[in-house]
Amino acid sequence: MKYQKLENQEAHWKWTYLTKKQRDGENVTRYTERSLAEDKVKQLIACQNQPAEIEAWINEHLAEDLVVKLDQAIRARRKRFFNAEKQHTKKKSIDLEYAVWQRLSRYSRKMNMTLSQTISYMIDERETKALYANQVNAMKESLKDLLK
């Protein structure tokens, strides 16, 4: 396993995930009866700072269709959490207009690179071009000085 599991932290993430789903109107329990489901959700909300009780609640009352989704969400959250500790693995985001993203995506596929690699490549090319342009201008100026 690449990322360490932190039981207390993950229990809090699970609690947050499930309460958000509940607020969004999804039934997070395995019960179809509304009053029973609401009662079980109140139990979940009450055990906010008790990781063992959160895990017990999940094992006993979680809806079957949310088991895999919860595991995936926690795995992704764990990955983001540990990657954010180091600057070089922390993900950054930028806003692009759709047309720009589409062009960049097409160019990336053509170059067999990721979007990040493509952006770095384009910046490097631009810097190299500017460096050569400065060198050519300096050579032209020195030639003009020599010919005077």
C-alpha positions as a Markdown table, in Angstrom:
| # | Residue | x | y | z |
|---|---|---|---|---|
| 1 | Met | 0.0 | 0.0 | 0.0 |
| 2 | Lys | 1.5 | 3.3 | -1.1 |
| 3 | Tyr | -0.3 | 5.7 | 1.3 |
| 4 | Gln | -0.6 | 5.2 | 5.1 |
| 5 | Lys | -4.1 | 4.8 | 6.5 |
| 6 | Leu | -4.9 | 7.1 | 9.4 |
| 7 | Glu | -8.0 | 5.7 | 11.1 |
| 8 | Asn | -9.1 | 8.8 | 12.9 |
| 9 | Gln | -8.7 | 11.0 | 9.8 |
| 10 | Glu | -10.3 | 8.6 | 7.5 |
| 11 | Ala | -13.3 | 8.1 | 9.8 |
| 12 | His | -13.7 | 11.9 | 9.7 |
| 13 | Trp | -13.5 | 11.9 | 5.9 |
| 14 | Lys | -16.1 | 9.1 | 5.8 |
| 15 | Trp | -18.4 | 11.0 | 8.2 |
| 16 | Thr | -18.0 | 14.2 | 6.1 |
| 17 | Tyr | -18.7 | 12.3 | 2.8 |
| 18 | Leu | -21.8 | 10.6 | 4.2 |
| 19 | Thr | -23.3 | 13.7 | 5.8 |
| 20 | Lys | -22.8 | 15.6 | 2.6 |
| 21 | Lys | -24.5 | 12.9 | 0.6 |
| 22 | Gln | -27.4 | 13.0 | 3.1 |
| 23 | Arg | -27.7 | 16.8 | 2.8 |
| 24 | Asp | -27.8 | 16.4 | -0.9 |
| 25 | Gly | -30.9 | 14.3 | -0.6 |
| 26 | Glu | -29.4 | 10.8 | -1.0 |
| 27 | Asn | -30.3 | 7.9 | 1.3 |
| 28 | Val | -27.0 | 6.7 | 2.8 |
| 29 | Thr | -28.6 | 3.9 | 4.8 |
| 30 | Arg | -29.6 | 0.5 | 3.6 |
| 31 | Tyr | -33.1 | 1.2 | 4.9 |
| 32 | Thr | -36.0 | 2.2 | 2.6 |
| 33 | Glu | -38.3 | 3.3 | 5.4 |
| 34 | Arg | -37.8 | 7.0 | 5.7 |
| 35 | Ser | -38.2 | 7.3 | 9.5 |
| 36 | Leu | -35.8 | 4.5 | 10.2 |
| 37 | Ala | -33.3 | 6.0 | 7.7 |
| 38 | Glu | -33.6 | 9.4 | 9.4 |
| 39 | Asp | -33.1 | 7.9 | 12.8 |
| 40 | Lys | -29.9 | 6.1 | 11.7 |
| 41 | Val | -28.6 | 9.3 | 10.0 |
| 42 | Lys | -29.1 | 11.1 | 13.3 |
| 43 | Gln | -27.0 | 8.4 | 15.0 |
| 44 | Leu | -24.3 | 9.0 | 12.4 |
| 45 | Ile | -24.4 | 12.7 | 13.0 |
| 46 | Ala | -24.2 | 12.2 | 16.7 |
| 47 | Cys | -21.0 | 10.2 | 16.5 |
| 48 | Gln | -19.0 | 12.8 | 14.6 |
| 49 | Asn | -15.9 | 12.8 | 16.8 |
| 50 | Gln | -15.9 | 9.0 | 17.6 |
| 51 | Pro | -14.1 | 7.1 | 14.8 |
| 52 | Ala | -14.9 | 3.7 | 16.2 |
| 53 | Glu | -18.6 | 4.4 | 16.3 |
| 54 | Ile | -18.5 | 5.9 | 12.7 |
| 55 | Glu | -16.8 | 2.7 | 11.5 |
| 56 | Ala | -19.4 | 0.5 | 13.3 |
| 57 | Trp | -22.2 | 2.6 | 11.9 |
| 58 | Ile | -20.8 | 2.2 | 8.4 |
| 59 | Asn | -20.5 | -1.6 | 8.8 |
| 60 | Glu | -24.0 | -1.9 | 10.1 |
| 61 | His | -26.1 | 0.7 | 8.3 |
| 62 | Leu | -24.4 | 1.9 | 5.0 |
| 63 | Ala | -26.3 | 1.4 | 1.8 |
| 64 | Glu | -24.8 | -1.4 | -0.4 |
| 65 | Asp | -24.5 | 0.9 | -3.5 |
| 66 | Leu | -22.3 | 3.4 | -1.5 |
| 67 | Val | -19.8 | 0.8 | -0.2 |
| 68 | Val | -17.6 | 1.0 | -3.4 |
| 69 | Lys | -18.2 | 4.8 | -3.9 |
| 70 | Leu | -17.1 | 5.5 | -0.3 |
| 71 | Asp | -14.0 | 3.4 | -0.6 |
| 72 | Gln | -13.1 | 5.1 | -3.9 |
| 73 | Ala | -13.7 | 8.6 | -2.4 |
| 74 | Ile | -11.6 | 7.8 | 0.7 |
| 75 | Arg | -8.8 | 6.3 | -1.5 |
| 76 | Ala | -8.7 | 9.5 | -3.6 |
| 77 | Arg | -8.9 | 11.7 | -0.6 |
| 78 | Arg | -5.9 | 9.8 | 1.0 |
| 79 | Lys | -3.9 | 10.2 | -2.2 |
| 80 | Arg | -4.6 | 13.9 | -2.4 |
| 81 | Phe | -3.8 | 14.3 | 1.3 |
| 82 | Phe | -0.4 | 12.6 | 1.1 |
| 83 | Asn | 0.5 | 14.2 | -2.3 |
| 84 | Ala | -0.3 | 17.6 | -0.8 |
| 85 | Glu | 2.5 | 17.2 | 1.8 |
| 86 | Lys | 5.2 | 17.7 | -0.8 |
| 87 | Gln | 5.2 | 20.7 | -3.2 |
| 88 | His | 6.3 | 18.7 | -6.2 |
| 89 | Thr | 3.4 | 16.2 | -5.9 |
| 90 | Lys | 0.8 | 18.7 | -4.8 |
| 91 | Lys | -1.8 | 19.3 | -7.6 |
| 92 | Lys | -2.4 | 22.8 | -8.9 |
| 93 | Ser | -5.3 | 23.8 | -11.1 |
| 94 | Ile | -5.8 | 26.5 | -13.7 |
| 95 | Asp | -8.9 | 27.7 | -15.5 |
| 96 | Leu | -8.9 | 27.3 | -19.2 |
| 97 | Glu | -11.5 | 28.2 | -21.7 |
| 98 | Tyr | -12.9 | 25.1 | -23.4 |
| 99 | Ala | -11.4 | 26.0 | -26.8 |
| 100 | Val | -7.9 | 26.4 | -25.3 |
| 101 | Trp | -8.2 | 23.2 | -23.4 |
| 102 | Gln | -9.3 | 21.4 | -26.6 |
| 103 | Arg | -6.3 | 22.7 | -28.6 |
| 104 | Leu | -3.9 | 21.9 | -25.8 |
| 105 | Ser | -5.4 | 18.4 | -25.4 |
| 106 | Arg | -5.1 | 17.7 | -29.2 |
| 107 | Tyr | -1.5 | 18.9 | -29.2 |
| 108 | Ser | -0.7 | 16.8 | -26.1 |
| 109 | Arg | -2.1 | 13.6 | -27.8 |
| 110 | Lys | -0.1 | 14.4 | -30.9 |
| 111 | Met | 3.1 | 14.8 | -28.8 |
| 112 | Asn | 2.2 | 11.7 | -26.6 |
| 113 | Met | 2.6 | 13.9 | -23.5 |
| 114 | Thr | 0.4 | 14.8 | -20.5 |
| 115 | Leu | -1.1 | 18.3 | -20.4 |
| 116 | Ser | 1.5 | 19.3 | -17.8 |
| 117 | Gln | 4.4 | 18.0 | -19.8 |
| 118 | Thr | 3.0 | 19.8 | -22.9 |
| 119 | Ile | 2.7 | 23.1 | -21.1 |
| 120 | Ser | 6.3 | 22.7 | -19.8 |
| 121 | Tyr | 7.5 | 21.8 | -23.2 |
| 122 | Met | 5.8 | 24.9 | -24.8 |
| 123 | Ile | 7.3 | 27.2 | -22.1 |
| 124 | Asp | 10.8 | 25.7 | -22.6 |
| 125 | Glu | 10.5 | 26.2 | -26.4 |
| 126 | Arg | 9.4 | 29.8 | -26.0 |
| 127 | Glu | 12.3 | 30.5 | -23.6 |
| 128 | Thr | 14.8 | 28.9 | -25.9 |
| 129 | Lys | 13.4 | 30.9 | -28.9 |
| 130 | Ala | 13.7 | 34.1 | -26.9 |
| 131 | Leu | 17.3 | 33.2 | -25.9 |
| 132 | Tyr | 18.3 | 32.6 | -29.5 |
| 133 | Ala | 16.6 | 35.8 | -30.6 |
| 134 | Asn | 18.6 | 37.8 | -28.1 |
| 135 | Gln | 21.8 | 36.1 | -29.2 |
| 136 | Val | 21.0 | 36.9 | -32.9 |
| 137 | Asn | 20.3 | 40.5 | -32.0 |
| 138 | Ala | 23.5 | 40.8 | -30.1 |
| 139 | Met | 25.4 | 39.3 | -33.0 |
| 140 | Lys | 23.8 | 41.8 | -35.4 |
| 141 | Glu | 24.6 | 44.7 | -33.1 |
| 142 | Ser | 28.3 | 43.6 | -32.9 |
| 143 | Leu | 28.5 | 43.1 | -36.7 |
| 144 | Lys | 27.1 | 46.6 | -37.2 |
| 145 | Asp | 29.7 | 48.0 | -34.7 |
| 146 | Leu | 32.4 | 46.2 | -36.6 |
| 147 | Leu | 31.3 | 47.5 | -40.0 |
| 148 | Lys | 31.2 | 51.1 | -38.9 |
